[in-house]
Amino acid sequence: MTIVYWSLSQLLSYGLMTWLTFVGITLLVPRWLGLWGLVLGQVLVAVVIVVLDIKWILTEIRRPGWDGLPDMDIVFQIGVGLRIVLINSVLLPIGILAVLGKRRGGRLSSKCI
């Protein structure tokens, strides 16, 4: 049960605009570049996650009265890696649909739905 709770907490830790950015990257980059765009889109989402998490941790460190936790140790780095895997796994089907939509000439037939 703790894995389910952790997964949900990680997915809900980002706001609506961040998720719209993730979905936009995941849809548009593969749509323009095909399979290579699918890989590039996943990498771009990973970069955004790393930037947001480092920004968050630095904000916490700079607060008055910081007691040493959280910090940028190996546990933080492992957590960021797991978050990247989780979020990219959720977004991967969207990217695959974008690639398939590109191959069909931009039209989705009733067979796909």
WOKAVEN-V794638 format. One record per helix or strand of 2 or more residues. SS is the DSSP state (helix for helix, strand for strand). FROM is the first residue (numbers start at 1). TO is the last residue. Records with the same first field share a line. If there is no record, write none. Layout:
SS = FROM-TO ; FROM-TO
//
This chain:
helix = 2-11 ; 16-33 ; 35-62 ; 74-103
//
